[in-house]
Amino acid sequence: MTARRASRPASVGRGETGQASIELVALLPLTLVVGLAILTLLAARAASGQAAAAAQAGAMALIQDTDPRDAARTALPAAARPRATVSLHGREITVTVRPDTRLGFLANALTATASANAGPEPR
C-alpha cells in the first residue's frame, strides 16, 4: 500500500492569494464612514444634553432674578460656548448648540435646541 496525498480541488488556492488583503482595503472606506457617522451622532447627542442643561440653568436664573443668558452660557462646557446661541423671549430661554463635528453639513442638520420656561411673572 502506498500513501496517497489528498488532492485539493483545482479551484481552491488559485487566484485567491491576495483576496483577504483586497477585501480589507475595500472595506476600510466603509468602516471609516460608519465610524465617522457614529461619532457625529454621539456629538449631536452631547449637544442636545448641553442645550437642555443650559436652558434649565437659564430658567433657574430667571426665577432667582439673575442674568439668564450668563447662567446659560456658564452652564455650557467651555468648548461648546462658541457653538451656542442663547435667546430670551419673556420668561422662556432657548439655547441652540451645534454639535462639534468635522462634517459641517451634518452639524447644521443635527443642531440641538432646548427651551425652558421660568413660569409666570412673579407678582
C-alpha positions as CSV (number, residue, x, y, z in Angstrom):
1,M,0.0,0.0,0.0
2,T,1.2,3.4,-0.8
3,A,0.2,6.6,0.9
4,R,-1.6,8.9,-1.3
5,R,-1.7,12.6,-0.8
6,A,-5.0,14.2,-0.5
7,S,-5.5,16.4,-3.5
8,R,-7.3,19.7,-3.5
9,P,-9.8,20.8,-6.0
10,A,-8.2,22.9,-8.7
11,S,-10.3,25.9,-7.9
12,V,-9.1,26.3,-4.3
13,G,-6.0,28.4,-3.8
14,R,-5.6,29.6,-7.4
15,G,-6.1,33.4,-7.7
16,E,-7.1,33.8,-4.0
17,T,-3.6,34.7,-2.8
18,G,-4.4,38.3,-2.0
19,Q,-8.1,38.1,-1.7
20,A,-8.2,38.9,2.1
21,S,-6.0,42.0,1.5
22,I,-8.1,43.2,-1.3
23,E,-11.3,42.8,0.8
24,L,-9.7,44.6,3.7
25,V,-8.7,47.5,1.6
26,A,-12.1,47.7,0.0
27,L,-13.8,47.7,3.5
28,L,-11.6,50.4,5.0
29,P,-13.5,53.4,3.5
30,L,-16.8,51.9,4.6
31,T,-15.5,51.3,8.1
32,L,-14.3,54.9,8.2
33,V,-17.7,56.3,7.0
34,V,-19.6,54.2,9.6
35,G,-17.2,55.3,12.4
36,L,-17.5,58.9,11.4
37,A,-21.3,58.7,11.3
38,I,-21.3,57.1,14.8
39,L,-19.1,59.9,16.2
40,T,-21.3,62.5,14.6
41,L,-24.4,61.1,16.2
42,L,-22.7,61.0,19.5
43,A,-21.7,64.6,19.2
44,A,-25.3,65.5,18.3
45,R,-26.5,63.7,21.4
46,A,-24.0,65.6,23.5
47,A,-25.1,68.9,22.0
48,S,-28.7,68.0,22.9
49,G,-27.8,67.4,26.5
50,Q,-25.7,70.5,26.7
51,A,-28.5,72.7,25.3
52,A,-31.1,71.2,27.7
53,A,-28.8,71.8,30.7
54,A,-28.0,75.4,29.7
55,A,-31.7,76.2,29.1
56,Q,-32.6,74.8,32.5
57,A,-29.8,76.9,34.1
58,G,-31.1,80.0,32.4
59,A,-34.7,79.4,33.5
60,M,-33.5,78.9,37.1
61,A,-31.5,82.2,36.8
62,L,-34.7,83.9,35.7
63,I,-36.5,82.6,38.8
64,Q,-33.7,83.9,41.0
65,D,-33.6,87.3,39.3
66,T,-30.1,86.9,37.9
67,D,-28.9,87.2,34.3
68,P,-30.3,84.1,32.4
69,R,-28.0,84.5,29.4
70,D,-24.9,84.5,31.6
71,A,-26.2,81.5,33.6
72,A,-26.9,79.5,30.4
73,R,-23.5,80.3,28.9
74,T,-21.8,79.3,32.2
75,A,-23.7,76.0,32.3
76,L,-22.2,75.1,28.9
77,P,-18.8,73.5,28.6
78,A,-16.1,76.0,27.5
79,A,-15.7,74.2,24.2
80,A,-19.4,74.4,23.4
81,R,-19.8,78.2,24.1
82,P,-18.7,79.4,20.7
83,R,-21.1,77.0,19.0
84,A,-24.1,78.1,21.1
85,T,-26.7,80.8,20.8
86,V,-28.9,81.9,23.7
87,S,-32.1,83.8,23.3
88,L,-34.7,85.1,25.8
89,H,-38.3,85.7,25.0
90,G,-40.2,86.8,28.0
91,R,-39.8,84.1,30.7
92,E,-38.7,81.5,28.2
93,I,-35.0,80.9,27.4
94,T,-33.9,79.0,24.3
95,V,-30.4,77.5,23.8
96,T,-29.2,76.2,20.5
97,V,-25.9,74.2,20.3
98,R,-24.2,73.0,17.1
99,P,-22.5,69.6,17.5
100,D,-18.7,69.5,17.4
101,T,-18.1,67.6,14.2
102,R,-15.9,67.8,11.2
103,L,-18.8,67.4,8.9
104,G,-20.2,70.9,8.6
105,F,-23.2,70.0,6.6
106,L,-24.3,67.5,9.2
107,A,-23.6,69.9,12.1
108,N,-26.2,72.2,10.7
109,A,-28.7,69.4,10.3
110,L,-28.1,68.0,13.8
111,T,-28.2,71.2,15.7
112,A,-29.9,70.8,19.1
113,T,-32.3,73.3,20.5
114,A,-33.8,73.3,24.0
115,S,-36.2,75.7,25.7
116,A,-37.1,76.1,29.4
117,N,-39.8,78.3,30.8
118,A,-39.4,80.1,34.2
119,G,-43.2,80.1,34.7
120,P,-45.4,83.2,35.1
121,E,-44.2,86.6,36.1
122,P,-43.9,86.9,39.9
123,R,-46.5,89.2,41.5
